[in-house]
Amino acid sequence: WVRVPTRPRYSACLRKRGYGGAPRFGGGGGGSRGGPPQGKFGNPGERLRKKHWNMDELPKFEKNFYQEHPDVTRRPPQEVENYLRSKEVTVKGRDCPKPMMKFHEANFPNYVMDVIAKQGWAEPTPIQAQGWPLALSGKDMVGIAQTGSGKTLAYLLPAIVHIQHQPFLEHGDGPICLVLAPTRELAQQVQQVAAEYGRASRLKSVCVYGGAPKGPQIRDLERGVEICIATPGRLIDFLEAGKTNLRRCTYLVLDEADRMLDMGFEPQIRKIVDQIRPDRQTLMWSATWPKEVRQLAEDFLKQYVQINVGALQLSANHNILQIVDVCNDGEKDDKLLRLLEEIMSEKENKTIIFTETKRRCDELTRRMRRDGWPAMGIHGDKSQQERDWVLNEFKYGKAPILIATDVASRGLDVEDVKFVINYDYPNSSEDYIHRIGRTARSQKTGTAYTFFTPNNMKQASDLIAVLREANQAINPKLLQMAEARGGNSYGGETGTRLWLHLQT
């Protein structure tokens, strides 16, 4: 694709039709005299007003750039069906193009193909094979696939093509592509991929998230970026302060939508989406498909096509060996040390240990380092600089043991994690699946060990369902625990006493 310098000036069209820059606050009538106090204790996004768009006056833009490759056109329907069935891909919606089974069938620009070639991949992942033609055709879509399935490239490469077909950015323009992510770790991971592929296409990107100085992020936004990857809270701060705007945004991505809802971001997401023109292209990505995510899709997407890779019900990566050790809290430390002695004797031994609380994470890290284990800890209270340093040490193998809270259960993309240990079982089976999904990335294999105590009894049935779906061996003690809870409807202390009674 070649940029044509004679294209119409997009921002001039917007200004002519009354869609000027974002309002500036703090001067003139922008204050909130008599209103609630501003700052972090205010209601996020309270100063943002829902835009009322006149579709007849908005500048037109292109979003369908898909031309089916001749190899895809010639492919017989039976071969396509066999491919989708073998990869467990199901499609729901109208006019979904055929999947592309080889990279060259995507017709990406040569500079994108050069970066892909350097990676040495054999073929696109299933979510990419079906997602690329759909995204390139300009349709709204929902992609549901487990973590580590290649979702980031599934939306970023079509985004690059989309951007290259839009008029150039002008001074004061906001991004053309906006990616919303739940955590700074995931946002940074996406930005690394965007930078790698954007460098070849001369596109600029910025990562906007809390916990880091605002100055550098503001400077990048004001210089002009085509791609913005952001967590909702920090982006709203900048929108309210007039540091950026979304009037040029025509390609919106909601990544890890289920996690964003779990973290309570729905009001912020709705405030942000209200600032974006309604004829945008919207892509929503999720690992699970609960009713809350379905409602979000119905509200934000139009005539969307849904791609699902794997089972729609709660399911774990089948390349992970799941081992559940039913024990008491007092036994965990000894079991952990014995387990680590075995793991550290392996050639590939990169391990993540998950704890439920920040305090437990710090305590366990201190104890293990005192005993000579090469462990480092990470959780939400640590500074961004320290978190980046710890993740870097872990990623490059200088500290092969990472102790973490759920801050690392999503968005941590380290290819060679071989073991995950759930020192504390999480509050939900969704979090369990995302935790163990840190291993067995990109079709590799991994092992997940879980310490399951009587305090976790209420989660026993869900965990058994996940294990059965993945054809894993089920600890008989776990079955006993589920029967003890389910058969008597006891929970809490009473259920724990009942289960201990059964053991004796």
N, C-alpha and C positions, 0 to 999 in steps of 0.2 A: 504494500500500500504506500502510495506517495502522497505526501501532503501538498495541497495546492494552495499557494499563498493568496490567491484571489478570492478565497471563500468570504462570505459576508462576516462582518464583525458582529459576533454574537452579543457581546455586552452592549454595543450600541443599539442593537435591536431591542434588548431588554429595557434600556433606559428610555428609549423612544416610546415604548409601550407601558411605561410606568412601573417597571420592576427594577428600581434602583438598588444601590448597595444596601447591606445590612445596616440597621440603625445603630448609631453610636450612643453608648450610655455613659452617664456621668457628667454630661454637659447639657446646657439648654434645658429642655423638658425631659431629659432622659433619667432624671433621678427618681426616687421612689418616696418623695415627701409624704409623710402620713401613712405610708404602707409598712409592711413587715420589714425588719432589718435585713440587709443584704449580707452575703457571705455564706459560709458553709452551713450555718444553722437555718438558712432560709429554705424554701421549697425549691428544689432544682428545676430550672426552666420556667419559673413563675413569670419572668419578664418576656418570655417568648410568646408571641401571638400567632395563632394558626393562620396561615396564609390562605386567602381565597383566590384561587387561580382562574383566570379567564383563558380557557384553552384556545379560543380563537385568536388571541393576541400573543400567545407564547411563540417564540421562535421555533420552527420545526427542527427536528433532528432525526438522524437515521439510527436504527438499532438492529436491522436485519442485514447481516453481512455473510450469511451462510450460503455457500455454493457446494452442493454435494459432489464429492470426488467421484470420477467415473468408476473406480474400483468398488465404491459403496453402492453406486447405482446398479452395477452388474451383479452384485451379491444376491443369490437366491434367497427368498423369504425363509426357507427351511434352515439355511445356514445361520441366518440372523436369529431365528428362534432358538436354535441349539446353543448359540453363543450366550444369549440372555439367560437361558435355563441353566447352563453350566456355571455361569457367574452369579446366579441367584439374583438377577436384576428383574424387577417388575416396574412397569410404567403405567401410570394412571393419568389420563387426560387425552385431549384431542390433538391430532396433527403433530405427533412427536416424530422427528426424523430418525432414521436408522442409526445405530451406533457405528462409530469408526473404530476399527480393530487395530489399525496401525497409525503411527504418528503422522506419516506423510499425508494421510487422508484428511487431516484437519485443515490443510492449506494455510497453516500459520506462516507469517513472514519468515524469511530466511534467517534473520537475526534471532528470532525466537527458536527456530529449529536448531540453530548452532548451539544454543545453550542446552537444549534438550539432549542433543547428540553427546555433549560432554558428560552427561550424567550416566550414560551407558545403559539406559533402561531398554528392555526388550519390547515392551508394548504398553499402551495406556492401561491404567487401572480401570476396573468396571465403571466407577463413578465418573471418571474422565471420558471413557469411551462413549457413554450415553449423555453425559452432561455437556461436553463441548459442542456438539451440533445443536443442542437445545439452546444453550446460552448464546451461541453465535447467531442463531436465528432471531434473537431479540425477544424471546418469550419469557414470561415470568415462570419461575420454577422453584420447586422444593426438592432438595437432595437429602436423603436420609441414608447415612452409612456410618459404620463404626469408625472410631478414631484411627488415624494412620492409614486411611484409604486413599489419600491423594486429593482431598477436597480443596485444599488451598489452590493448587494449580488448576483445578476444575473451574474455578471462577476467576482467577487472576489472568490467565492467558486470554480468554474472551474479553476481559476488561481492557487489556492492552489494545486488542483489535478495535474495540468500541471507541476508545479514546482517540486512536489514530484517525478515525473518521469524523471527529468533531472539530469545529473551528479552534484555532489556537487560544490559549488562555490570554487574557488581557489583565492589565493592572487592576487589582481589586477583586478578581474572580476567585471563587472558592474551587474546591476539587470537582472533577468530573466523575470520579469513582470514589464512593465512600464505603468502607468496610467497617462494620460495627462488631466488636468482639467483647467478651465478658471480662477478660483479665489482661493485665499488662503483659504477662508472659506470652499469651496467645497473640496479642497485638504485635509484640516484638518479633515473634516467629514469622507472622504473615509479612511484616515489613522487610525482613531479611530476604524472603522469597521475592517480594515486589521489587526490592532494590536490585537483586541479581538479574531479573528479567527486564526490569525497567532501564537498567544501565545500557543494555544492548539497544533498546528502542528510544533512548534519550528522553525517557519520562521520569519525572521527579515524584518522589513519594515522601510522606512524613508519618511518623508514629506518634499519636497523641494519647497520653495516658496520665493518670494521677500518680502522685508519689515521686515526681521528678520536677525540676524547675520549669516554670512556664515559659521563660524568656526564649530559650532556643526553639521550642516548639512554635511559639508565636512568630518568630523570625522566619522559620521555614514556611509557615502558612502564608505570611505576607509577601514572601518572594514569589509565591505561586507554585502549587503542586497539583499534578493531575490525579494522584492517588492519595487518599487520606485513610489511614487505618487508625481507629479510635475506640477507646472505651467510652461509654455513654456519658459518664459524669464530667470528665474533662472537656469533651466536645461541647456539652451544654454550657459550661463555663465560658468557652471561647465564643460561642454563638451569642450568648447574652451580652458579652462585652464588645461585640462587634469586631472581633479579631479575625473572623472568617464568616462565610455565608455558604448556603447550599443552593443558590439560584442556578448554578451551572451543573448541579449533580443530576446525571441521567442514568447512572448505573449504581444501584444500591445493593449491598451484600449484608445479610444478617448471618454472621457465623456463630456456631454453637448457640442457636436460638434457645434451646431448652435450658442451657446453663444460664443464659442471661435472665430468663424468667425465674429460675431457681434463686438467683441472687437479687431478685426484686427490681430489675431494671425496666420492667414493662412501662411504667409512666414516662421514664426518660426516653425510651425508644419511641413512644408515641409522639412526644414533643418534638423529637428530631425529625421523624418522618413527616410531620405536619409542615416542616420547612422545605420539603422537596416536592417538585412538581409531580402531579399524580400520573402522568404518562411516562414516567421513568420505567426502566427495566429493573425488576426486583428479584433477587435470588436469595432464598432462605436455606440454610444448611443446619442440620441437626443430627445428633446421634440417636435420639429417641423421638417418638411421635405422640406425646400425651395430648389431651384435649386442649390444654392451654396453648400449645404450639399450633395446633390446628386452627384455633380461633384467631391467632395472630396472622396466620397465612390467609385466612378468609378476609381479614380486615385490610391487609396490605397488598395482596397480590390479586391480579386479574386474570381469569381464565388460565390458571397456572397448570403446568404439567408436573406431576410428582414422580420422582425416581427413587426407588428403594433398592438398596443393595443388602441382601440378607433378610432375616426374619423381621417382621414389623414389631413383634413382641420383644420384650427385654432380652437381649442376647449378647454374649461375649464372643470375642475373637476365638475361633476354634483352633487357632495355632498356639493357644496358651494352655499349658498343663496347669490345672487348678488343683491345689492340695489344701484341704481344710483340716486344721488341727483343733479339735474341741478340747479346751483346757480351762483352767481357772486363772484369774488375773495374776496370782502369785507365781505361776509357773512360766509366765511369758519370758522373763529375762533369761532364764537358763535355756529355754528352748531357742530363743533368738541367738544366743552365743553359740550353741551347738550347730545351729543352721548356718551361721556365718562362717564357722570354721570349715564346713563342707564347701560352701560357696567360694570362699577365698582361695581354696585349693584348685579351683577351676581356672582354665586359661582365660575364658571370657567370664568376668565376674561383676560387671557393673550392676549395682543393686539400688533400688529405691525402697526405703522403709517408711510407711505411712503411719502417722499418729493422728489422733482426733483433735488434740488441742496444741496450741503454741507452747504452753508450759511443758507438756509432755515431750514435745519435740526438743526443746532446749535441754531438759533434764537428761533425755536419752543421748543426745549429742555429747553432753559433758561427760557422762559416764563412759561412753564408748571411746572418746578421745583420751580420757584418763587411763583406760586400759590398753591403749595403743592401737585402736582400730582407726583406719584412715577414713573417718566419717566427717561430714559437714552437714549443717542444718539450714533449712530455709522455711520461712513462714511469712505471713502478711505484715507483721510488725517490724520486720527488718527493713533497712533502707534499700532503695532501689540499687544503689551502688554495690551494697553488700550482696544482694540477691543476684545481680548480674555476675559478680565475681565468683560466687559459689557455684552458680550454674556453669560458668566457663570452666572452673576447675573440675567439675563432674563430667562435663561433656568431653573434655580432652583426657580423661582418665587419671588426672593427678590425685583425685579423691574418689575412689570407685564406689563409695557408699554415701548416698544422699538420704538424709532423714527429713521428711517434709510433712506438712499438713496438706489439706486438699487444694492449696494454692498451686500445687504441681500436678494435680490429677487431670487437668486439661491444659492443652496448649504447650506442654513440655515435650518438644519433639527432639529426642535424642535417639538416634537410630539403633544403637547397640546396647540398650538396656536388656539384660538377660533375665534378671530376677526382680520381682516385686514382692515385698513382704507387708501384709496388713497387720502391723503390730496391734492397732486398734481397728475394729471393724467400723466402717462408716455408718452414717445415719440412714442411708438408703441404698438399695441395690443398684440404682443408676450410678451413684458415686463409686460403688464397688467395681462396676464395669469400666468406668473411666479410669480408675486407679490402675487396674490390672492391664488396661490398654496401653500403658506406658511401655510395655514390653511387646515383643512380636510385631514390631512395626514393619511395614512394607513387605509383607509375606514371610517375614522371618518367624522363628519360633521362640518361645519364652516360657518361664515358669512363675506361677504366682502362689505364694504361701499365705495362708490366712489363719490367724489366731482367733478362734470363735469361743466366746465365754458365755456363761448363763445370762449375763447382762444383755447379751445380744439376742436373746431367745426370740423376740418378736420378729426378727429378720430371718429366722431359720427357713420358713417356707419359701420366701422369695429367693434365697440363696440356693435352695434345692432346685427350684425351677430353672435358675440360670445354669446350674451344673448339669441338669438333665438335658437341657436344650443343646449344650455343647458336648454331650456324650462323655461326661467326666464321671469317674468313680465317686461315690457318695459315702462319706464317713457314716457308719451305722449310728454313732453317737449323735450326729447331726439329725438323723431321721428320728431318733428317740426324742430329741429335744423338740422337734417340730410336732410330734405326736403329743408330747406332754403339754405343749401350749395349746395346740388345736383341739385336742380331745376334751380338755377341761376348761378352755377359755380363760386360763389363768395367765397373768402377766406379772411383771415387776417382781417384788420380793416373794410373793406366794408361788409364782411360777418357778422361780429359781429354786426355792426349797423343795418343790415337787420334783424338779429334774434331779437335784442332788439326791433326793430320796430314791429315785429310780436307779441311780448309779450304784447305790449301796445295797 
